[in-house]
């Protein structure tokens, strides 16, 4: 059983021992769902009296299903705030417990579906609220005779109604999966969602008929196949429903890699060349769209052409690259990507050193790239290969990696140590920095007592560390902290001091009992003998709770900084911190406004490094595998990590740049995690 599960399961057990019968009659949570008939579910606390984790899992799933159903009914009645509240913090708390328990049972795990349904529920609530608010603005504009504003709002309503339909369809599918996985009947909730979606579709149909005329778009591909070196010509015509030409209209190829835009001529005709760069190989559909402006009387229109995309080989060249670097130094690479004699524009490029990603970017319109990144600690000293590659496979453009040798120098480190002692143990703290005073982040610090390793902690985003180790009162110890990580370009360092632990403040010795204790111990022993089952539960619960509390205290101690030195070897004073010390998010914030993808990737790397320091997953886990491992570990800020992981995926693999707003969101979410 995981420690997290054990803690709150233990609470159920201890409660049962302390007050038998109290938990068993605990009041069920009431989730308002209007007139919908609810099947009573078992309270998780009561279910666990005999260690039935499967029962707890089913009860938690039942609670969350009730909340989803109640939220849907509240939404159908226009109660947006209450609908939001039902899938808010309490739902998240129940979900966290469900994830903990699901990892310990053989029951069908619906955690992913329950989490997805919550997100979809929130999306639907927001979409419905937005539509109804915009519709009120539209009606007001019509009453005031402001036809241009009314038409702009009517076009906004077109998109918003589509959002409602899509969200409702996705949510209904999730409801069905939840029913299959948990046995809960969400038919009434699904019906309420369908009614909301249908009402909005009908309202929008009336607005559409009053404001817009349909447009007809035809499209023809002049060839059946296309490649980067052999583009295909796409031609077509835009007309009204009665065949009249629509001139000067904006035509766009809906391609994720780059934007193709043209306009119709006086006869409504257009032609453009489609040159695939990142298109997947094989049979593909290319969509061409008519995008009317906000006040146009015409609706948008789409047409597709089916093509066979073939691959061409390109060449990645390195024109110039940094030859030598140490930890924290900037490594710069410039070069070009071309297929034949034609430069390849807007293609993603990745630079790695010794297998560690250093920088990402995209080629310019002339196929050139310039990428710069700071050399991280995990690259070992010595001659390492600096590689430039295109980070995808089976696309319309392919290329082999190109490499140069980068000489990585080792850097000295300085490890400081401060201590404070009490009869509760010895607290050690300090900071790991390079010889130049730069903070070294997320590195292991070994804590030794009289030469034996007691624990290992890690530096935080400011290079600081803290830990508490056990010690006997009235005893003197030699305490040593050491940094020695061979898989980096940083040299080893250590610090030691003698620490005298003060004697205990009176009280009983470890082998002694307080006055009258024999009678209490005897009574307790007799009770334990006659209540073996409950005593076992109490003991397990207390041990698990104690482990969790100890872990929480240790983690809290790891983040503390201000400690007083004790006699012994002098420690470097913490007040000597250089101004402008680098933090993991400094690089991410520095990339905002210049390279949004780099900002997102650096923010994700900083957050992942911090979480990985706690032993969550391995370095070779994918971003979503790592996210799921964090959920299973019961971390705080899981919602922030989910958002950050999604943005990282877009930055690393989507050909389009993330927006500045999304990059700022990524940095904010990483800051929450750190």
C-alpha positions as CSV (number, residue, x, y, z in Angstrom):
1,X,0.0,0.0,0.0
2,X,1.4,3.4,-0.9
3,X,2.1,5.8,1.9
4,X,-0.4,8.4,0.7
5,X,-3.2,5.8,0.6
6,X,-2.1,4.5,4.0
7,X,-2.4,7.8,5.7
8,X,-6.1,8.5,5.0
9,X,-7.1,4.9,5.0
10,X,-5.5,4.7,8.4
11,X,-7.7,7.5,9.6
12,X,-10.7,5.4,8.8
13,X,-9.3,2.5,10.8
14,X,-8.3,4.6,13.8
15,X,-11.7,6.3,13.8
16,X,-13.3,2.9,14.0
17,X,-11.2,1.9,17.0
18,X,-11.6,5.1,18.8
19,X,-15.4,5.2,18.4
20,X,-16.9,2.0,17.1
21,X,-20.2,2.7,15.3
22,X,-19.5,6.4,14.7
23,X,-18.0,5.9,11.3
24,X,-20.6,3.4,10.4
25,X,-23.4,5.9,10.7
26,X,-21.5,8.8,9.1
27,X,-23.9,10.9,7.2
28,X,-23.7,10.6,3.4
29,X,-22.7,13.6,1.4
30,X,-25.7,15.3,-0.2
31,X,-25.2,16.4,-3.8
32,X,-28.1,18.5,-5.0
33,X,-29.4,17.1,-8.3
34,X,-32.9,18.5,-8.4
35,X,-35.6,15.9,-8.8
36,X,-33.3,13.3,-10.2
37,X,-33.5,9.9,-8.4
38,X,-30.2,9.0,-6.8
39,X,-29.1,5.5,-5.8
40,X,-27.8,5.7,-2.3
41,X,-24.0,5.0,-2.1
42,X,-21.9,3.7,0.8
43,X,-19.8,6.2,2.7
44,X,-16.1,5.5,2.0
45,X,-15.2,5.8,5.7
46,X,-17.7,3.2,6.8
47,X,-16.8,0.9,3.9
48,X,-13.2,0.7,5.0
49,X,-13.8,-0.6,8.5
50,X,-12.6,-4.0,7.3
51,X,-10.0,-2.7,4.9
52,X,-12.2,-2.9,1.8
53,X,-10.3,-0.6,-0.5
54,X,-12.4,-1.7,-3.5
55,X,-15.5,-0.5,-1.6
56,X,-13.8,2.8,-1.0
57,X,-13.0,3.1,-4.7
58,X,-16.6,2.4,-5.7
59,X,-18.0,4.8,-3.1
60,X,-15.7,7.6,-4.3
61,X,-16.6,7.0,-7.9
62,X,-20.2,7.1,-6.9
63,X,-19.8,10.4,-5.2
64,X,-18.1,11.9,-8.2
65,X,-20.7,10.5,-10.6
66,X,-23.4,12.2,-8.5
67,X,-21.6,15.5,-8.6
68,X,-21.3,15.3,-12.4
69,X,-25.0,14.5,-12.7
70,X,-25.9,17.3,-10.3
71,X,-23.7,19.7,-12.2
72,X,-25.5,18.8,-15.5
73,X,-28.9,19.4,-14.0
74,X,-27.9,22.7,-12.5
75,X,-26.5,23.7,-15.9
76,X,-29.8,22.9,-17.7
77,X,-31.5,25.2,-15.2
78,X,-29.0,28.1,-15.9
79,X,-27.3,27.8,-12.5
80,X,-23.8,28.2,-13.7
81,X,-22.1,28.9,-10.4
82,X,-23.6,25.9,-8.7
83,X,-22.8,23.7,-11.7
84,X,-19.2,24.9,-11.4
85,X,-19.1,24.3,-7.7
86,X,-20.2,20.7,-7.9
87,X,-17.1,19.8,-10.0
88,X,-14.8,22.1,-8.1
89,X,-12.5,21.6,-5.1
90,X,-14.5,18.8,-3.4
91,X,-14.6,16.9,-6.6
92,X,-10.9,17.3,-7.0
93,X,-10.3,16.1,-3.4
94,X,-12.4,13.0,-4.0
95,X,-10.6,12.4,-7.3
96,X,-7.2,12.5,-5.6
97,X,-8.3,9.9,-3.0
98,X,-9.8,7.8,-5.8
99,X,-6.5,7.8,-7.7
100,X,-4.6,6.8,-4.5
101,X,-7.0,3.9,-3.9
102,X,-7.2,2.8,-7.5
103,X,-3.5,2.1,-7.5
104,X,-4.0,-0.4,-4.7
105,X,-6.9,-2.5,-6.0
106,X,-7.8,-4.7,-8.9
107,X,-11.0,-2.8,-9.6
108,X,-11.6,-1.2,-13.0
109,X,-9.7,2.1,-12.9
110,X,-11.9,5.0,-14.1
111,X,-9.6,7.7,-12.9
112,X,-8.7,9.0,-16.3
113,X,-12.3,9.1,-17.4
114,X,-13.4,10.8,-14.2
115,X,-10.8,13.5,-14.6
116,X,-11.5,14.0,-18.3
117,X,-15.2,14.3,-17.5
118,X,-14.6,17.0,-15.0
119,X,-12.6,19.0,-17.5
120,X,-15.2,18.5,-20.2
121,X,-18.0,19.5,-17.7
122,X,-16.2,22.8,-16.9
123,X,-15.6,23.4,-20.6
124,X,-19.3,22.9,-21.3
125,X,-20.4,25.1,-18.5
126,X,-18.2,27.9,-19.7
127,X,-19.3,27.4,-23.4
128,X,-23.0,27.6,-22.5
129,X,-22.5,30.6,-20.2
130,X,-20.5,32.4,-23.0
131,X,-23.1,31.6,-25.6
132,X,-26.0,32.9,-23.5
133,X,-24.1,36.1,-22.5
134,X,-23.2,36.8,-26.2
135,X,-26.8,36.1,-27.3
136,X,-28.0,38.7,-24.8
137,X,-25.6,41.2,-26.3
138,X,-26.8,40.2,-29.8
139,X,-30.4,40.8,-28.9
140,X,-29.5,44.2,-27.4
141,X,-27.7,45.2,-30.5
142,X,-30.7,44.3,-32.6
143,X,-33.1,46.3,-30.4
144,X,-30.8,49.3,-30.7
145,X,-30.6,48.9,-34.5
146,X,-26.9,48.3,-34.6
147,X,-26.8,45.8,-37.4
148,X,-23.1,45.6,-37.9
149,X,-22.5,44.8,-34.2
150,X,-25.4,42.3,-34.3
151,X,-23.8,40.5,-37.3
152,X,-20.4,40.4,-35.7
153,X,-22.0,38.9,-32.5
154,X,-24.0,36.5,-34.6
155,X,-20.8,35.2,-36.2
156,X,-19.3,34.8,-32.7
157,X,-22.4,32.9,-31.7
158,X,-21.8,30.5,-34.7
159,X,-18.5,29.4,-33.3
160,X,-19.7,29.4,-29.7
161,X,-22.7,27.1,-30.6
162,X,-20.3,24.7,-32.3
163,X,-18.2,24.7,-29.1
164,X,-21.3,23.8,-27.1
165,X,-22.2,21.0,-29.5
166,X,-18.6,19.6,-29.4
167,X,-18.3,19.8,-25.6
168,X,-21.7,18.2,-25.1
169,X,-20.9,15.3,-27.4
170,X,-17.6,14.6,-25.7
171,X,-19.1,14.8,-22.2
172,X,-21.9,12.4,-23.1
173,X,-19.3,9.9,-24.3
174,X,-17.5,10.3,-21.0
175,X,-20.7,9.7,-19.1
176,X,-21.2,6.5,-21.0
177,X,-17.7,5.3,-20.2
178,X,-18.2,6.2,-16.5
179,X,-21.4,4.2,-16.5
180,X,-19.6,1.2,-18.0
181,X,-16.7,1.4,-15.6
182,X,-18.5,2.2,-12.4
183,X,-22.0,0.9,-12.8
184,X,-23.5,4.3,-12.2
185,X,-26.5,5.3,-14.3
186,X,-25.9,8.8,-15.8
187,X,-28.8,8.6,-18.3
188,X,-30.6,11.5,-16.8
189,X,-27.5,13.7,-16.8
190,X,-26.8,12.8,-20.4
191,X,-30.3,13.7,-21.3
192,X,-30.0,17.1,-19.6
193,X,-26.8,17.8,-21.5
194,X,-28.5,16.9,-24.8
195,X,-31.4,19.2,-24.1
196,X,-29.0,22.1,-23.4
197,X,-27.2,21.5,-26.6
198,X,-30.4,21.1,-28.7
199,X,-31.8,24.4,-27.3
200,X,-28.7,26.3,-28.3
201,X,-28.7,24.7,-31.8
202,X,-32.3,25.7,-32.3
203,X,-31.6,29.3,-31.1
204,X,-28.6,29.6,-33.4
205,X,-30.5,28.2,-36.4
206,X,-32.9,31.2,-36.1
207,X,-30.1,33.7,-35.7
208,X,-28.2,32.1,-38.7
209,X,-31.3,32.4,-41.0
210,X,-31.8,36.1,-39.9
211,X,-28.2,37.2,-40.4
212,X,-26.4,35.2,-43.0
213,X,-26.5,33.7,-46.6
214,X,-24.8,30.5,-47.4
215,X,-21.7,30.4,-49.6
216,X,-20.6,27.6,-51.9
217,X,-16.9,26.7,-52.3
218,X,-15.6,24.3,-54.9
219,X,-12.0,22.9,-55.0
220,X,-9.9,20.9,-57.5
221,X,-6.4,19.6,-57.1
222,X,-4.4,19.7,-60.3
223,X,-2.4,16.6,-59.4
224,X,-3.0,13.5,-57.2
225,X,0.2,13.7,-55.3
226,X,2.3,16.4,-53.7
227,X,5.8,16.7,-52.1
228,X,8.0,19.5,-50.9
229,X,9.8,19.7,-54.2
230,X,6.7,19.1,-56.3
231,X,3.8,21.2,-54.9
232,X,0.2,20.7,-56.1
233,X,-1.9,23.5,-57.5
234,X,-5.3,23.9,-55.7
235,X,-7.9,25.8,-57.7
236,X,-11.5,26.6,-57.0
237,X,-14.4,29.1,-57.0
238,X,-16.6,30.8,-54.4
239,X,-20.2,31.6,-55.2
240,X,-23.5,32.5,-53.5
241,X,-26.3,29.9,-53.3
242,X,-27.6,31.1,-56.7
243,X,-24.2,30.9,-58.4
244,X,-23.1,34.5,-58.3
245,X,-19.4,35.1,-57.8
246,X,-18.1,36.4,-54.5
247,X,-15.1,38.6,-55.3
248,X,-12.2,39.6,-53.0
249,X,-13.0,36.9,-50.5
250,X,-10.2,35.5,-48.2
251,X,-9.3,31.9,-48.9
252,X,-7.1,30.0,-46.5
253,X,-5.5,26.5,-46.5
254,X,-6.1,25.1,-43.1
255,X,-2.7,23.6,-42.8
256,X,-1.0,23.3,-39.3
257,X,2.6,23.9,-40.6
258,X,2.2,27.2,-42.3
259,X,-0.5,29.6,-43.6
260,X,-1.5,29.8,-47.3
261,X,-3.7,32.8,-48.0
262,X,-5.1,34.2,-51.2
263,X,-8.2,36.1,-52.4
264,X,-10.8,35.4,-55.1
265,X,-10.7,37.3,-58.3
266,X,-13.8,39.2,-59.8
267,X,-15.2,35.9,-61.0
268,X,-14.8,34.3,-57.6
269,X,-11.9,32.1,-58.6
270,X,-8.6,31.4,-56.9
271,X,-5.5,29.3,-57.2
272,X,-2.6,28.6,-54.9
273,X,0.3,26.1,-54.6
274,X,0.3,23.7,-51.7
275,X,3.9,22.6,-50.7
276,X,3.8,20.1,-47.8
277,X,6.6,20.5,-45.2
278,X,5.4,18.6,-42.1
279,X,2.4,16.8,-43.6
280,X,2.1,13.1,-42.8
281,X,3.0,10.6,-45.5
282,X,0.3,8.8,-47.5
283,X,-3.3,9.7,-48.3
284,X,-4.1,13.0,-46.7
285,X,-7.0,15.5,-47.0
286,X,-6.2,19.2,-47.5
287,X,-8.9,21.6,-46.4
288,X,-9.4,25.0,-48.0
289,X,-11.7,27.5,-46.2
290,X,-13.5,30.7,-47.0
291,X,-13.0,33.0,-44.0
292,X,-15.5,35.9,-44.2
293,X,-14.9,39.1,-42.1
294,X,-17.0,39.8,-39.1
295,X,-19.6,42.0,-40.9
296,X,-20.0,39.9,-44.1
297,X,-23.5,38.6,-44.9
298,X,-22.0,35.3,-45.9
299,X,-21.4,32.2,-43.9
300,X,-18.0,30.5,-44.0
301,X,-17.4,27.5,-46.3
302,X,-15.0,24.6,-46.6
303,X,-13.9,22.2,-49.3
304,X,-11.3,19.4,-49.3
305,X,-8.9,17.8,-51.7
306,X,-7.5,14.3,-51.3
307,X,-3.8,14.0,-52.0
308,X,-1.0,11.4,-51.7
309,X,1.9,13.0,-49.8
310,X,5.4,11.7,-50.6
311,X,8.7,12.2,-48.8
312,X,11.8,14.1,-49.9
313,X,15.2,14.0,-48.2
314,X,16.7,17.3,-46.9
315,X,20.1,18.2,-45.5
316,X,20.8,19.7,-42.1
317,X,24.1,21.6,-42.1
318,X,25.9,23.1,-39.2
319,X,27.7,26.3,-40.3
320,X,29.0,27.4,-36.9
321,X,28.9,26.0,-33.3
322,X,30.4,26.6,-29.9
323,X,33.5,24.5,-29.5
324,X,33.9,24.5,-25.7
325,X,31.6,25.2,-22.8
326,X,31.1,24.6,-19.0
327,X,28.0,24.4,-16.8
328,X,25.7,27.4,-17.5
329,X,27.6,28.6,-20.5
330,X,25.7,29.6,-23.7
331,X,26.1,27.1,-26.5
332,X,25.2,28.6,-29.9
333,X,24.6,26.7,-33.2
334,X,23.8,28.1,-36.6
335,X,23.0,26.3,-39.8
336,X,20.6,25.6,-42.6
337,X,18.0,23.1,-43.7
338,X,17.5,22.5,-47.5
339,X,16.0,20.0,-49.9
340,X,17.9,20.0,-53.1
341,X,18.6,23.7,-53.7
342,X,15.4,24.8,-52.0
343,X,15.5,26.0,-48.4
344,X,13.0,24.4,-46.0
345,X,11.1,27.1,-44.1
346,X,9.3,26.9,-40.7
347,X,10.6,23.4,-39.9
348,X,11.3,22.5,-36.2
349,X,15.0,22.0,-35.3
350,X,16.4,20.5,-32.1
351,X,19.9,20.7,-30.6
352,X,21.2,18.1,-28.2
353,X,24.5,17.6,-26.4
354,X,25.3,14.1,-25.2
355,X,21.7,13.1,-25.7
356,X,20.4,16.0,-23.5
357,X,18.1,18.5,-25.3
358,X,19.7,21.9,-25.3
359,X,17.6,24.2,-27.5
360,X,14.7,24.1,-30.0
361,X,13.5,26.4,-32.7
362,X,12.4,26.7,-36.3
363,X,14.0,27.6,-39.6
364,X,13.3,31.0,-41.1
365,X,11.9,31.5,-44.6
366,X,15.4,31.0,-46.1
367,X,15.8,27.7,-44.2
368,X,18.4,29.1,-41.7
369,X,18.4,28.6,-37.9
370,X,20.2,30.0,-34.9
371,X,19.7,28.2,-31.6
372,X,21.2,29.0,-28.2
373,X,20.9,27.2,-24.9
374,X,22.7,27.0,-21.6
375,X,24.8,23.9,-20.9
376,X,23.0,21.9,-18.1
377,X,24.6,19.9,-15.4
378,X,23.6,16.4,-16.7
379,X,26.1,16.6,-19.6
380,X,29.3,14.8,-18.5
381,X,32.6,16.5,-18.9
382,X,34.8,15.5,-21.9
383,X,34.2,15.5,-25.6
384,X,30.5,15.2,-26.3
385,X,28.6,15.2,-29.6
386,X,26.5,18.3,-30.3
387,X,23.7,17.2,-32.7
388,X,21.1,19.1,-34.8
389,X,18.1,17.1,-36.0
390,X,14.5,17.4,-37.2
391,X,12.3,16.0,-34.3
392,X,9.8,14.0,-36.3
393,X,9.5,10.9,-38.5
394,X,7.3,9.9,-41.5
395,X,6.7,13.4,-42.6
396,X,7.0,15.0,-46.0
397,X,10.5,16.2,-45.2
398,X,13.2,13.9,-43.7
399,X,16.8,14.6,-42.7
400,X,19.7,12.8,-41.1
401,X,21.3,14.2,-37.9
402,X,24.4,16.4,-38.1
403,X,27.0,16.5,-35.4
404,X,30.0,18.5,-34.1
405,X,32.3,17.9,-31.1
406,X,31.7,20.0,-28.1
407,X,34.4,20.0,-25.4
408,X,32.6,20.1,-22.0
409,X,34.8,21.4,-19.1
410,X,34.1,20.4,-15.5
411,X,33.3,23.1,-13.1
412,X,34.3,23.3,-9.4
413,X,31.5,23.5,-6.8
414,X,31.3,25.0,-3.3
415,X,29.0,23.3,-0.7
416,X,28.2,25.2,2.5
417,X,26.9,23.8,5.7
418,X,25.1,25.2,8.7
419,X,23.7,23.1,11.6
420,X,21.3,23.4,14.5
421,X,20.8,20.8,17.2
422,X,18.0,20.0,19.6
423,X,16.9,16.8,21.5
424,X,14.7,16.2,18.4
425,X,17.7,15.8,16.1
426,X,20.2,17.8,13.9
427,X,19.1,20.1,11.2
428,X,21.5,20.7,8.4
429,X,21.2,23.3,5.7
430,X,23.3,25.1,3.1
431,X,23.8,25.8,-0.5
432,X,25.5,24.3,-3.5
433,X,27.0,26.7,-6.0
434,X,29.6,26.7,-8.7
435,X,33.0,28.5,-8.2
436,X,31.4,31.5,-9.9
437,X,28.6,31.6,-7.4
438,X,25.9,30.2,-9.7
439,X,23.2,28.1,-7.9
440,X,23.2,24.4,-8.8
441,X,19.6,23.2,-8.9
442,X,18.1,19.7,-8.3
443,X,21.3,17.9,-7.3
444,X,21.6,15.2,-4.6
445,X,23.3,16.1,-1.3
446,X,24.4,13.2,0.9
447,X,24.1,13.8,4.7
448,X,26.5,11.7,6.8
449,X,26.7,11.2,10.6
450,X,30.0,9.9,11.9
451,X,30.9,8.7,8.4
452,X,27.7,6.8,7.7
453,X,25.1,8.1,5.2
454,X,21.8,8.9,6.9
455,X,19.8,10.5,4.2
456,X,20.0,12.1,0.8
457,X,18.2,15.4,0.0
458,X,18.2,17.7,-3.1
459,X,18.9,21.3,-3.8
460,X,15.9,23.5,-4.6
461,X,15.6,26.1,-7.3
462,X,18.0,28.4,-5.5
463,X,20.6,25.7,-4.9
464,X,19.7,25.4,-1.2
465,X,19.1,22.2,0.7
466,X,17.9,21.3,4.2
467,X,17.3,18.0,6.1
468,X,16.9,16.8,9.7
469,X,18.6,13.6,10.9
470,X,18.0,11.7,14.2
471,X,20.5,12.2,17.0
472,X,20.7,11.1,20.7
473,X,20.6,13.8,23.3
474,X,23.9,14.6,25.0
475,X,26.0,13.2,22.2
476,X,28.5,14.8,19.8
477,X,28.6,13.9,16.1
478,X,30.7,14.7,13.1
479,X,28.2,15.8,10.5
480,X,29.2,15.8,6.8
481,X,27.4,16.9,3.7
482,X,28.8,15.8,0.3
483,X,28.0,16.4,-3.3
484,X,29.5,13.8,-5.7
485,X,27.4,13.2,-8.9
486,X,29.6,11.6,-11.6
487,X,27.0,11.8,-14.3
488,X,27.4,15.6,-14.5
489,X,30.0,18.2,-15.4
490,X,30.3,19.4,-11.8
491,X,33.1,18.4,-9.5
492,X,32.6,17.0,-6.0
493,X,32.6,19.0,-2.9
494,X,31.8,18.5,0.8
495,X,31.7,20.3,4.2
496,X,32.0,18.9,7.8
497,X,31.5,20.2,11.3
498,X,31.2,18.8,14.9
499,X,27.7,19.1,16.4
500,X,27.0,18.7,20.1
501,X,23.4,17.6,20.8
502,X,22.1,19.1,24.1
503,X,20.8,16.8,26.7
504,X,17.1,16.2,27.0
505,X,15.0,18.6,29.1
506,X,14.3,16.4,32.1
507,X,11.6,13.8,31.7
508,X,12.0,10.1,31.5
509,X,14.9,8.1,30.0
510,X,14.2,6.0,27.0
511,X,13.8,2.9,29.1
512,X,11.9,4.6,31.9
513,X,8.2,5.0,32.6
514,X,6.4,7.9,34.2
515,X,4.8,7.3,37.7
516,X,1.7,5.2,37.5
517,X,2.6,4.1,34.1
518,X,2.6,0.4,35.0
519,X,-1.1,0.5,35.6
520,X,-1.8,2.2,32.3
521,X,0.5,-0.1,30.4
522,X,-1.2,-3.2,32.0
523,X,-4.6,-1.9,31.2
524,X,-3.6,-1.2,27.6
525,X,-2.0,-4.6,27.3
526,X,-5.2,-6.3,28.5
527,X,-7.3,-4.3,26.0
528,X,-5.0,-5.1,23.1
529,X,-5.2,-8.8,24.0
530,X,-9.0,-8.8,24.0
531,X,-9.4,-6.6,20.9
532,X,-6.8,-8.0,18.6
533,X,-8.5,-7.1,15.3
534,X,-9.2,-3.5,16.2
535,X,-5.8,-3.2,17.8
536,X,-4.2,-4.3,14.6
537,X,-6.1,-1.7,12.6
538,X,-5.2,1.0,15.2
539,X,-1.5,0.0,15.1
540,X,-1.4,-0.1,11.3
541,X,-3.2,3.2,11.0
542,X,-0.9,4.9,13.5
543,X,2.2,3.6,11.9
544,X,1.0,4.7,8.4
545,X,0.0,8.1,9.7
546,X,3.3,8.5,11.5
547,X,5.2,7.7,8.3
548,X,3.2,10.2,6.4
549,X,3.7,12.9,9.0
550,X,7.4,12.2,9.2
551,X,7.7,12.5,5.4
552,X,5.7,15.7,5.4
553,X,8.1,17.2,8.1
554,X,11.1,16.1,6.1
555,X,9.8,17.7,2.9
556,X,9.0,20.8,4.8
557,X,12.5,20.8,6.3
558,X,13.9,20.4,2.8
559,X,12.5,23.8,1.9
560,X,13.8,25.7,5.0
561,X,16.8,27.9,4.8
562,X,17.6,30.0,7.8
563,X,19.5,27.9,10.3
564,X,22.1,28.8,12.9
565,X,25.7,27.5,12.8
566,X,27.1,25.4,15.6
567,X,30.7,25.1,16.9
568,X,33.1,23.3,14.6
569,X,34.4,23.9,11.2
570,X,33.3,27.4,10.0
571,X,30.5,27.4,7.4
572,X,30.2,29.9,4.7
573,X,27.6,32.5,5.8
574,X,24.4,32.4,3.8
575,X,24.3,36.2,3.5
576,X,27.1,36.0,0.9
577,X,24.5,35.1,-1.8
578,X,25.4,37.0,-5.0
579,X,22.8,39.3,-6.4
580,X,21.0,38.1,-9.6
581,X,21.5,34.4,-8.8
582,X,20.1,32.2,-11.6
583,X,16.9,30.2,-10.9
584,X,15.4,27.5,-13.2
585,X,12.6,29.8,-14.3
586,X,15.0,32.6,-15.1
587,X,15.8,31.0,-18.4
588,X,12.1,30.4,-19.1
589,X,11.2,34.0,-18.3
590,X,14.1,35.3,-20.4
591,X,12.7,33.5,-23.4
592,X,9.3,35.1,-23.1
593,X,8.7,37.5,-26.0
594,X,11.6,36.0,-28.0
595,X,11.0,32.3,-28.3
596,X,7.7,31.2,-26.8
597,X,8.4,27.5,-27.4
598,X,11.7,27.7,-25.6
599,X,10.0,29.4,-22.7
600,X,7.5,26.6,-22.4
601,X,10.1,23.9,-22.7
602,X,12.4,25.5,-20.1
603,X,9.5,26.0,-17.7
604,X,8.5,22.3,-18.1
605,X,12.1,21.2,-17.6
606,X,12.4,23.2,-14.4
607,X,9.2,21.8,-13.0
608,X,9.9,18.3,-14.0
609,X,13.4,18.5,-12.5
610,X,12.0,19.6,-9.2
611,X,9.4,16.8,-9.1
612,X,11.8,14.2,-10.3
613,X,14.1,15.1,-7.4
614,X,11.4,13.5,-5.2
615,X,11.9,10.2,-7.0
616,X,8.8,10.4,-9.1
617,X,9.3,8.3,-12.3
618,X,12.5,8.1,-14.2
619,X,14.2,10.4,-16.6
620,X,13.3,8.4,-19.6
621,X,9.5,8.6,-19.0
622,X,7.6,10.5,-21.6
623,X,5.9,13.7,-20.5
624,X,2.5,12.1,-20.1
625,X,4.0,9.0,-18.4
626,X,5.6,11.4,-16.0
627,X,2.4,13.3,-15.4
628,X,0.5,10.0,-14.6
629,X,3.3,9.0,-12.3
630,X,2.9,12.3,-10.5
631,X,-0.8,11.8,-10.2
632,X,-0.2,8.3,-8.7
633,X,2.3,9.9,-6.3
634,X,-0.5,12.2,-5.1
635,X,1.5,15.5,-5.7
636,X,0.0,18.9,-5.1
637,X,-0.6,21.1,-8.1
638,X,-1.6,18.2,-10.4
639,X,-3.8,20.6,-12.3
640,X,-1.0,23.0,-12.9
641,X,1.2,20.1,-14.1
642,X,-1.5,18.8,-16.5
643,X,-1.7,22.3,-18.1
644,X,2.1,22.6,-18.2
645,X,2.4,19.2,-19.8
646,X,-0.1,19.9,-22.5
647,X,1.6,23.2,-23.3
648,X,5.0,21.4,-23.4
649,X,3.7,18.9,-25.9
650,X,2.5,21.7,-28.2
651,X,5.9,23.5,-27.9
652,X,8.0,20.4,-28.5
653,X,6.0,18.7,-31.2
654,X,3.5,21.0,-32.8
655,X,4.9,22.9,-35.8
656,X,3.1,26.1,-34.8
657,X,4.6,28.3,-32.1
658,X,2.6,28.6,-28.9
659,X,1.2,32.0,-28.2
660,X,2.8,34.5,-25.8
661,X,-0.2,34.1,-23.5
662,X,0.2,30.3,-23.4
663,X,4.0,30.7,-22.8
664,X,3.3,33.0,-19.9
665,X,0.7,30.5,-18.6
666,X,3.3,27.7,-18.7
667,X,5.8,29.8,-16.7
668,X,3.1,30.6,-14.2
669,X,2.1,26.9,-13.8
670,X,5.8,25.9,-13.4
671,X,6.1,28.6,-10.7
672,X,3.1,27.1,-8.9
673,X,4.8,23.7,-9.0
674,X,8.1,25.0,-7.8
